[in-house]
Amino acid sequence: MRSKKARIRAVSVRVKPVTAAVATALGSFVGLDMAAAATPEIVVSATRRDTAIQEVPYSISALGGETIENLQVRNLSDIARWVPGLSQVDQGSREANQLIIRGLNASAIMAPELLRNTQGDRVSTYFGETPVYINLAPVDLARVEVLRGPQGTLYGSRSLGGTVRFVANKPQTDELTVDGHVRGFDMSESDDFGYDVDAVINVPIIEDVFALRAVLAYMNTPGFIDQPYVVNQPGVSCPEPFFSDPGCTPDDLRYEKDTNDEQTTSLRTSLLWNISDSFSATLNYVFQRNESGGNQVNSRDSMAVITNPGTMMPLDIGDYASGLRFLETNERDNNIFNLELNVDLGSAELVSSTSYNTFDQEGTRDQTDLLLLYGYGDFPAFSAYTEDSTDDKTLTQEIRLVSKDEGSRIDYILGLYYQDQDLQQGSNEFAPNFDLFGPPLANGQVTYIDVTRDLKELAVFGELGYKITENWHVLAGARWFDVDDELTNCLQFTLFDPAPVCDPGGDSGDDIIFKLSSDIRVGDDALIYALFSQGISLGGINPGAFVPDELRFVKPEKANNYEVGLHSTLGEGALNLNAAAFWIDWTDIQIDEFIGFPVTTNAGKARTDGVEIELQANLSDHWQLNAGVTLTEGKITSAGPDYHARLPGFPEETLNFGLGYNSQLSNGLDLAAEWMVAVQGDVTTSLSGGETLSGFAVHHASVGVSNDTWQATLFANNLFDKFAVTGVRDDQSYIGTDGSANDFALRRYYRNVLTPRTIGLDLRYRFK
C-alpha cells in the first residue's frame, strides 16, 4: 500500500531579489535545484483552524502519517527523537517516560513510584480533542503536532512548555478502504522475534452521511534485558548471589531472559454522522492495553559490589542485564469515550468535545532496597516487593467558538473548559516470612498507602486577533481558571499502626494568564513573528501526617515565554526554513524530593533560552533533505545552595539530519530510500547531586518499493547498535551495601539503556 501523501501546494511563488539571493546561497550549500518540485505542505489544526504549517505564527513541528510510517515510529521516544525542542527521558515501556519541551524540567530522572495517566502541567498531551497521556500505538495517524511554548489560551488543558497532539485519520464518507500492515523485526540482544499487525477499515455506510472507521492493532515487542538473579521464594530463598549461608542452594535464584517484553493491544472506532450540511457529530472510542514484563535497565554498577568467589573479581552482569530480585511486571488499560459536535455558523464554527477517559494499572516492583535502608537487612532471607495500582477517571468538557471568515480583519477563539478528575492510587509493600525472623506482619504486609484525589477545574480562555494591514496581524489572549483540589493520604506501617492513619487536605484558587503576539508577512515568502505567552501549573499539597508544616503547600509554577521566529519558503517552494529563538523565565519551580518519603517542594527561579531550526528541501526531483537543530540552555537562577545550576533531564544540543531518495524503476515500481541520524548532547540527572549521561547518535536507514496497492520496506533502527544510557534511578551514592549483619548489596541504583539494533521488514497493502 502506498501511504497517502501530504498535500502539495500548487501555487506560483514570486521570487524577489533578496529571496533569490538567499535561495541561491542555500542552494549552493546544499545543492538545491531551483527547478525541483515544492516540498510537501502539511496542514495542521493546531490553531483550531486548518492552516498550512508555514502560516502558523509560532514554533510548531508536525510529523505526517507517511513520515511516521517511514521512520518506523512505535512510541513517544521515537517521535521525540525527530522533533526539535522535544525530548523524552526514555526509561522503557514499563515507565511513564516524561516529556520535556524547551528544557522546562526540574525533576530528577527517576523511575516513578506510581504510574499516572498524565505528564503533569509542563507538557499537555491530546489524542484528538481529548486531553490525555497515552504512549499511543502510532497506527492510522494523520500526523503528530508539537506546539512549543505555553498553550493555555488556545487549549483547554494548561501547559508550561507546550502541547503534543495525536491527530487520527477521520472517517471518509466516499470510499471503502481496508488497509493491512505487518511488520516483523529482530533485536540484536533478544532471543525472540518481534512483530506488529494492524488493520484499518473505512466504511461509508451512507454516502456523504454516515461513515465508520475502525482500527485494530497488536504489537509484540520482545525483551532484551536479562535478570540473572530473580528470587524463587521470597522470604525463603537466599536473595544474594554467592551468599555464604550454608543453607543456600543454586535453586534459590533463577535466570530470566528478555524480561522487558511488551505487548500492546489497540482498538479505535470512529463513527461520523453528517446530520446536515452545517452540523456533524463524531463518536470516538479508544482502547489500549499495555502489558510490560519488566524494566529496561542495567544494574552493572550496583552488582559490581558483589565479589564472585570463583574469580575474586567484582560480579559483572554485562550491559543488558538487571540485578532486580523480582520481575517488575505491569498492566495498564486506557479507555477514551469522546463525542465531538461541529456546527458551521457561517462566519464561525462551534465545537463541543465531551470526553470520559479511564486509566487502570497494576504492577509489581522490587522494594527490597528501600526497606534495607530502614533496617530490615538482618533477616538473612529478606526480600520485599510492592504491588501498586492506579484507578483514574476523568471527565472533560470543552466548548469553543472559532471565527472562520478569512475576509474579516478580526479573528477570534473563545473557549470554555471543565475537568473533573477522580484518582485513587494504592501501594502495598510485602516482606514474606519476615515473621520467621522478626515481629509478625499481617499477610507479610509492611506498609499500606492509599492516595485519593478529587480535582476540578473550570477555565475560560480565548484569543482575539486583528489585521492592522493586509500583512500585519496582532493578537491578544487570556485564560482565567479556578481549581479545587482535594487529596487524602492514608498510611499504615503495620509493625506499629493498628489501622491506617488518614490525612485529608486540599487547595483551591484562581488565576489569570495572558498572551500577546504580532506577525508580519514579508511578501509571499516569509512570516516573521514575536510573542509573549504565559503558562501555569497547578499548586497543591503534600498529604501525610509526617509532612512538615513548611512543606505542606506547594505553590503553582509560572512561566513567561518570549519568542521571535521566522517561517520562510524559498526556491519557488523547494525549501522551507523555519527558526525560532526563545527565552523563558520560570518561577516557583516544583521539584521532587525524598525526605524519608516523597514530597514536592518549590525551589526558586530558573531560566531557559535557546534556538530551534528546521529545514526541509527538495535538492532535486529525486533527493530530499530534512534537518533540525535545537540549542537550549536551562539553569537555576535563584535557589538554595544544594542545587546545581543546570536543569536536568534534557540535552542542551540536539540534531536530526536525513537524506531521502525516490525514483521510479523500469518496471513501474516506486523506489524510496532514506538515512537519518538523531544526535543528542549530554544530560544531567538531578539538581542535587546526580551525574551527567553522555550524548549519543542513533542512525535509521530504510529502503522500500511500492505501487498504488502495496509497499515493502526493509529497515534498521539503531543501525550501528549503539549502547547508550538514557536515564537512571536515584544516584551513585546508593552503590554499596546496607551495613546490616548480612551486608546486602543495594541494587536501587540502575541505568536505563537504549533499545539495541532492530532490523525488520514492513509490509503494507491496501484493499479497494
FIPAVO-293513 format. One record per residue (C-alpha): residue in one letter; y, z, x. Coordinates in steps of 0.02 Angstrom, whole numbers, plus 32768, in hexadecimal, padded with zeros to 4 digits. Each point is the difference from the previous one (the first is absolute). Last residue first. Layout:
AYZX
...
***
This chain:
K7FBE7F827E05
F7F9B8066807D
R805B8035809D
Y7F9D802D809C
R802780728092
L7F998027809B
D80338076808F
L7F93800C809C
G800880948075
I802C805180A5
T804380B3800B
R8034804B80A5
P801580BD7FF9
T806180617F7B
L808380688059
V7FDE80B68026
N803380A87FB8
R8003808E807E
Y7FB680AD7FF2
Y803580B5800D
R7FA2807B7F92
R7F657FFA806D
L800980B08047
A7F7280288077
F7FA880A27FCF
D800B8091807A
N7F6B805B7FB4
A804D80AD8014
S80A37FB77FBF
G80897FB2806B
D80147F697F8C
T7FE57F7D8086
G806E7F758044
I80667F6C7FC2
Y807180457F77
S809A7FF38070
Q7FDD7F457FFF
D80577FE77F5A
D7FDB80007F45
R7F9F7F697FC0
V802A7F5C8054
G80357F4E7FDA
T7FEE7F498031
V7FA2800D80A5
A7FD17F568046
F7F647FA38037
K80247F447FFF
D7F6E7F917FD2
F80527F608041
L80077FAD7F54
N803B80997FA2
N7FDD7F977F65
A7F997F618011
F7FF47F777F7E
L7F977F6B7FC9
T80457FB57F61
A7FB07F987F77
Q80667FBE7F6C
W7FCC7FAF7F5D
T80427F9A7F6E
D809C7FA08034
N7FBF7FEA80B1
S7FE4807A808D
V7FDE801B80B8
G801B809E8064
V8031804C80A6
S803080B4801F
A804A80738084
H804680B07FFD
H803980648097
V802C80B98008
A807780448083
F801480B58039
G8078808F8015
S7FCB80A4804F
L7FFD80A07F9A
T807D80858036
E7FD080B57FEA
G801A80977F90
G807A808A8022
S807880227F70
L80457F617FB2
S7F527FB77FF8
T7F947F698027
T806D7F90806B
V7FDC7F467FF5
D7FFC7F7B8087
G80327F4C7FE2
Q7FB17F857F86
V7FC37F4F8017
A7FB97F8F7F78
V7FB67F5A8038
M7FDE7F657F9A
W7F987F648018
E7FEC7F7C7F7C
A7F957F6D7FCD
A80007F8F7F67
L7FA07F5E7FE5
D800B7FA37F5B
L7F6C7F927FD1
G801A7F477FE1
N7F707FC1806C
S807A7FCD8089
L804080B1800E
Q80A6803A7FB8
S806C80728068
N803980B3800C
Y8032806E8093
G804380B17FFD
L805280678087
G802080B97FF1
F806A808E8040
N800E80B57FCC
L806A80788062
T801C80BA7FF0
E806D80788062
E802D80B57FD5
P7F4F80227FC7
F7FEC80797F6E
G7FB480AC7FE2
P807A8077804F
L80BE80108008
R8042801180B1
A806D80958031
H7F7B80848019
Y8001809A7F93
D7FEE80B78031
P80BA80158025
G802E7FF87F47
A804D7F677FB1
S80947F898004
T7FFB7F4C803B
I7F467FE27FF4
K7FD37F518036
G7FCD7F567FC0
E80157F5F8060
T7FC57F5C7FB5
L7FEA7F528049
T7FA27F8A7F8E
V7FCE7F4D8025
G7FAE7F7F7F91
A7FBE7F538027
N7FB57F6C7FA5
L7FE77F528048
Q7FBA7F657FAC
W7FB37F63804A
H7FC27F647FA5
D80997FA57FB9
S80658046808F
L804580A7803A
N800380427F4E
A805880A58018
Q7FF880B17FBE
L806880878055
E801580B97FDB
I8072807D8057
E801380BA7FDF
V807F806B805E
G800F80BA801F
D804280A97FD1
T7FB580A77FD1
R805A80A57FF4
A7FC780B37FE6
K804280A27FB8
G7FC180B27FE8
A7F4C80397FF8
N7FD6802B7F4B
T7F5680507FE5
T7F5A7FD37FAE
V7F71807D800C
P7F4A7FFC8038
F7FA180A38021
G7FF88070809A
I80B37FCA801F
F7FDA7F457FFD
E80967F8C7FF0
D80257F637F9E
I80AD7FB88016
Q808E7FDD7F86
I80A37FB5803A
D809A80597FC0
T806D7F69802B
W7FDD7F4B8032
D80877F8C8041
I7FBF7F4F8002
W80377F6E806D
F7FD77F4C7FDE
A80057F52804C
A7FB37F6F7FA2
A7FC27F53802E
N7FBB7F677FA7
L7FDE7F55804B
N7FAF7F7B7F94
L7FDB7F5A8055
A7FD07F537FC0
G807B80067F6F
E806F7F75803F
G7FFD804B80AF
L803F80AA7FC9
T7FEB807D7F74
S805680A78018
H7FF380B27FBF
L80758075805F
G801180BC7FFE
V8069809C8002
E7FBB80AB7FD2
Y803880B47FE9
N7F82807A7FB3
N803380B17FD3
A7F6180677FED
K7FE880A27F9E
E7F72807E8009
P7FEF80807F75
K800180B88034
V7F5E8063800B
F7FFA80AD7FB2
R7F89808E8034
L801C7FF780BB
E8081808B800E
D7F9A806B7F86
P7F687FFC8071
V7F657FAC7FB4
F7F6E807A7FF0
A7FF780037F41
G7FF37F447FF4
P806A7F6E7FC9
N80717FA28078
I808A7FBE7F91
G804F7F597FDA
G807F7F818036
L7FEE7F4F7FC4
S80317F6C8068
I80A57FA58006
G803D7F548030
Q80B07FBF8015
S803B7F4F8018
F808C7FAC8062
L7FFF7F44800D
A80387F6B8065
Y7FCF7F4B7FE3
I80057F54804E
L7FA87F6F7FAA
A7FEA7F5F8061
D7FE07F477FF0
D80507FB67F66
G80B1802C8033
V801680B38039
R7FCC806D7F6D
I805180AA8002
D7FAF80A57FD1
S804B80A97FD9
S7FA780A37FDD
L801980B07FBD
K7F78807B7FCD
F800880B07FBB
I7FA080A27FE6
I800880857F78
D7FB080AB7FF0
D7FA380717F89
G7FA280A2800D
S7F5C805B7FEC
D7F8D806F8065
G7F63805E7FD9
G7F8F808F8028
P7F5A804F7FCF
D7F99806A8078
C7F4B801C7FD0
V7F8F807E8057
P7F497FCF7FE8
A7F87808F7FDB
P7FA5808A805E
D80677FD9809C
F7FC7803A80AC
L7F697F9E803B
T801E7F807F76
F80A87FCC8045
Q804B7FC17F5C
L80987F937FE3
C80517FBB7F62
N809E7F998016
T80697FD17F6A
L80857F7A8005
E808B7FCB7F8A
D80797F718022
D808A7FCF7F86
V80677F6D803E
D80A17FB07FC2
F803A7F57803E
W809E7F9C8010
R7FF97F5B805B
A80917F918032
G80287F4C802D
A80967F988035
L7FFF7F478028
V806E7F7D8051
H7FEA7F438005
W805F7F7D8062
N7FCB7F497FF8
E80437FC67F57
T808C807D800F
I801080B77FD1
K7F527FF77FB7
Y7FDD80AB7FB4
G7F6880718004
L7FCF809D7F9F
E7F6580638030
G7F99807F7FA1
F7FA880A57FF4
V7FE080877F7F
A7F7A807D8030
L7F9180817FAB
E7F7F805C8068
K7F7280757FD1
L7F888051807A
D7F7680787FCC
R7F9F803B8096
T7F5D80608013
V7FB9804480A1
D7F558054800F
I7FC0804F80A0
Y7F5D80628013
T7FCB804380A9
V7F60803C8053
Q7F797FCA7F86
G7F4B80208037
N7FCB80097F4A
A805D80A77FF5
L801B803480B4
P7FA980988049
P80498054809B
G7FBB7FC780A8
F7F647FB5804D
L7F897FCF7F75
D809A7FFF7F8E
F803C7F66805F
N7F6E7FA47FB2
P806B7F697FCE
A80B880038031
F80587FA97F70
E80B87FD57FE8
N803F7FCB7F54
S80987F907FE9
G804C7FD17F5A
Q808D7F8F7FCC
Q80467FEA7F51
L80917F8C7FDA
D80587FD97F5D
Q808A7F7F8011
D80827FD07F7E
Q80767F748031
Y80937FB57FA3
Y80707F6F8033
L80947FAB7FAC
G804B7F628049
L809C7F967FFF
I800B7F64806B
Y809D7F988008
D804F7F598026
I80B57FCD7FE4
R804F7F5A8034
S7F9A7FA97F79
G7FB17F558016
E7F5B8048803D
D7FE8805B7F5A
K7F69806A8026
S803580B47FE3
V7F7A80858010
L7FE2808D7F83
R7F8380818039
I7F8280767FB3
E7F878064806B
Q7F80807A7FBD
T7F89805D8072
L7F6B806F7FD7
T7FA2804D8091
K7F578056800B
D7FC0804880A5
D7F5A805B8013
T7FDC802980B5
S7F65804D804E
D7FCB805A809E
E7F5A803E8042
T8015805580A6
Y7F80801C808A
A7FC8808C8070
S7F91801A8098
F7FC580A2804E
A7F51800D8046
P802F807B808A
F8070806C7F8F
D8082803F807D
G80697F657FD8
Y804B80407F5D
G80A0803E8053
Y808E7FA67FA7
L80067F728080
L7F487FE37FDD
L80327FEE7F4A
L80707F6C8027
D7F7C7FB58071
T7F7480027F80
Q805D7FA67F76
D7FA07F5B8006
R803B7FA37F65
T7FB17FCD7F5A
G80527F967F7B
E80257FE87F49
Q80897F927FBC
D804C7FD97F58
F809C7F997FE0
T80407FD47F54
N80857F867FC9
Y80627FEC7F60
S80827F797FFE
T80837FC47F84
S806F7F71803A
S808E7FC37F91
V80677F68802F
L809C7FBD7FAC
E80417F5B8042
A80B57FC97FFA
S80707F6E7FCF
G7F837FBE7F83
L7FB080A07FC3
D7F557FD98048
V7F8E80947FDA
N7F7780348079
L7F8380897FD9
E7F8B80478085
L7F6F80737FD3
N7FA780548090
F7F6080638016
I7FD7802980B5
N7F5F80558036
N7FDE803980B2
D7F5E80508039
R7FDD805B80A2
E7F60802A805E
N7FFE805980A7
T7F8080298085
E802680688099
L7F5180038049
F7FF380AB8050
R8001804380B2
L808F7F94803D
G7FF07FC580B4
S802B7F4C7FD7
A7FCC7F668063
Y804E7F578024
D8047801680AF
G7F6E80598053
I7FA680A77FE4
D801E804380AF
L7FC680B5801A
P804F8048809C
M7F8B7FF98096
M7F78807A8033
T7F8A7F6B7FF1
G7F73804B7F9A
P806680977FCC
N807F7F8E7FA7
T80A180658002
I806780107F61
V80BD7FF48015
A7FEA7F428001
M7FE2800C7F44
S80BA80187FDE
D80367F6B806A
R7F7E7F887FBA
S801C802A7F4A
N80237F4E7FC3
V802C7FE37F4A
Q7FEC7F8A7F6D
N7FCE80887F84
G7F687FFE7F90
G7F967FA97F7D
S808D7FC17F94
E7FEC7FCB7F4A
N80987FAD7FB4
R80047FDB7F46
Q80837F907FB2
F802B7FE17F4A
V80977F9E7FC3
Y80307FDA7F4D
N80907F957FC4
L80427FD57F53
T80887F7C8001
A80787FE57F6F
S80757F6F7FE3
F809E7FE27F99
S807C7F71800A
D7F997F667FD6
S7F95806B7F8F
I7F6E8079800E
N7FCF7FBB80A9
W7F6A80718019
L7FC0801F80B0
L7F6280648024
S7FE7803F80B2
T7F5E80448045
R7FDD804D80A9
L7F5D80478043
S7FE6803E80B0
T7F6C804C805D
T801C803A80B3
Q7F7480368074
E8029805080A7
D7FA1802A809E
N803F80878075
T7F528043802B
D7FC57F72806F
K7F6D80638046
E7FCA80B27FDA
Y7FA780658088
R7FB380A67FCA
L801580B48034
D7F9180987FE7
D7F647F96801B
P8018800780BD
T7FD680BA7FF6
C806580A08010
G7FA880A97FF7
P8018802280BA
D80BE7FFF7FEB
S80467F98808F
F80597F7C7F95
F7FEC7F558053
P80657FAD7F74
E804D80827F8B
P7FDC80237F48
C7F5A805E8010
S7FB27FE27F56
V7FFD808D7F7F
G80B280127FC1
P800C7F497FD6
Q7F547FAD8003
N7FFF7F568059
V80A3800C8062
V803E7F548034
Y800A7FE880BD
P7FF97F47802C
Q80817FC37F80
D80157F45801A
I809D7F9D7FD2
F7FEA7F467FDA
G7FF080007F43
P7FD87F6B7F95
T807C7FBF7F81
N7FBC7FCA7F56
M80897FBA7F92
Y7FDE7FDC7F48
A80747FA07F8E
L80127FD57F48
V80A27FB17FC5
A802F7FCF7F4E
R80897F947FB7
L800E7FEA7F44
A80767F8A7FA6
F804B7FF77F52
V80917F967FC0
D801F7F608064
E7F4E7FC67FDC
I7F9D80817FA0
I7F7980568068
P80457FB980A4
V7F7B804B8073
N8020802C80B6
I7F6A803D8063
V8004805080AB
A7F6280298062
D7FE380708095
V7F83801D808A
D801E805A80A5
Y7F838017808D
G7FD7806C8095
F7F677FF88072
D7FB8809F804A
D7FE2804280B0
S80BA80178020
E8064800380A2
S80267F44800C
M801F7FED7F47
D7FAC7F717F9F
F80457FA27F6B
G7FD77FAE7F5A
R807F7FC57F82
V7FDB7FBA7F53
H80827FC17F83
G7FF37FB17F55
D80907FC07F98
V7FEA7FD17F49
T80897F9E7FA9
L802C7FD47F4C
E80B07FB97FF6
D809980097F8D
T801E80B77FD2
Q8006804480B0
P7FE180BA801C
K806A804D808A
N7FDA800880BA
A801680AF8044
V809E80448050
F7FE380938076
R80A9804F8024
V803480698097
T80A480607FF3
G807A80438080
G8033808D8074
L803D80897F8D
S7FAD7FD77F5B
R801380267F46
S7F8D7FB57F7C
G80617FAE7F73
Y80367F6D8069
L80A77FAB8022
T80768093801D
G7F7780648059
Q7FDB7F77807E
P8022805280A9
G7FEA7F8A8097
R7F807F798023
L7FB27FA37F70
V7F4D7FC78025
E7FB67F827F86
V7F467FDA7FF7
R7FD57F597FB4
A7FAA7FA17F73
L7F6980728012
D7F547FCB7FC8
V7FA3807F806D
P805780778078
A7F8E80987FE4
L808580847FE1
N801D8095806F
I8049804B7F64
Y80A880597FEB
V804E7FF77F53
P80A47FCB7FB2
T7FC57F877F79
E805E7F5D7FDD
G7F8C7F948068
F7FAA80788075
Y80908060804A
T8019806A809A
S809180728029
V801F802C80B6
R805980A18032
D7FE280567F5A
G7F4B80338016
Q7F7F7F7D802B
T7F9F802C7F64
N7F5280127FB7
R7FD580998067
L7F74802D8077
L7FF680B68034
E7FFE804480B1
P805D7F67803E
A7FCA7FB480A7
M80978021806D
I80857F998055
A808D807F7FFB
S807E7FEC7F74
A80B27FCD802D
N7FFD7F4F7FBB
L808A7F867FD8
G7FDD7F84808C
R80437F687FA7
I7F7280007F82
I7F6980738013
L7F5D7FFA7F9D
Q7F8780928006
N7F467FE18012
A7FAB80607F71
E7F5E8023805D
R7F4A7FC77FF4
S802D7F478016
G8037801680B4
Q808A80658051
D807D7F718012
V80AD804E8007
Q805B7F727FAB
S80977F9B8032
L80807F977FA4
G809F7FC58057
P7FBE7F518020
V7F687FD07F96
W7F607FBE8052
R7FA980A28035
A803680587F60
I7F967F897F98
D7F62801F8067
S801B80BC7FF4
L80137FEF7F44
N7F517FBB7FE9
R7F907F668008
V80717F788048
Q7F997F6E803F
L809E7FB3804C
N7FE17F5D7FA1
E7FE6805A7F5B
I809F8067800B
T805E7F648038
E7FC37FA17F67
G8034808D7F8C
G80AF80068048
L803880888078
A80B280337FD9
S808C804C8066
I80A5804C7FC9
S80A3803A804F
Y80907FEE7F86
P80617F797FA6
V7F6C7F9E7FB7
E80267F458004
Q7F867FD7808D
I7F7480527F9B
A80197F857F74
T802180667F64
D7F9E80277F62
R806680917FBA
R7FDA80B9800E
T804E7FF980AF
A7F50800B804B
S7FC37F707F93
V7FD77F8E8091
V7FFB7F438017
I7FB47FCB80A5
E80437F5E8049
P7F8B7F9C806E
T80577FBE809C
A80537F577FE8
A7FA57F6A8046
A801E7FCC80B4
A80887F808027
M8065807B8067
D7F65801F806A
L801080AB804F
G7FBB800D80B0
V801980BB800C
F8095800B8077
S80487F517FE9
G7FF080147F44
L805C80A48008
A808E7FAD805D
T7FFF7F6A7F8B
A7FFD80737F69
V809580618042
A80617F618024
A7FD37FB47F59
T8036809C7FA4
V80A680018059
P801C7F477FD9
K7FCC80107F48
V7F577FC37FC4
R7FFF7FDF7F45
V7F5B80307FB2
S7FA57F927F83
V7F9180577F86
A7F4480067FED
R7FDC80B88023
I7F4680108019
R7FA580787F8D
A7F7980698051
K7F567FAC8001
K7F6F80327F90
S7F69801E806B
R7F887F71801C
M7F5380267FC2
***
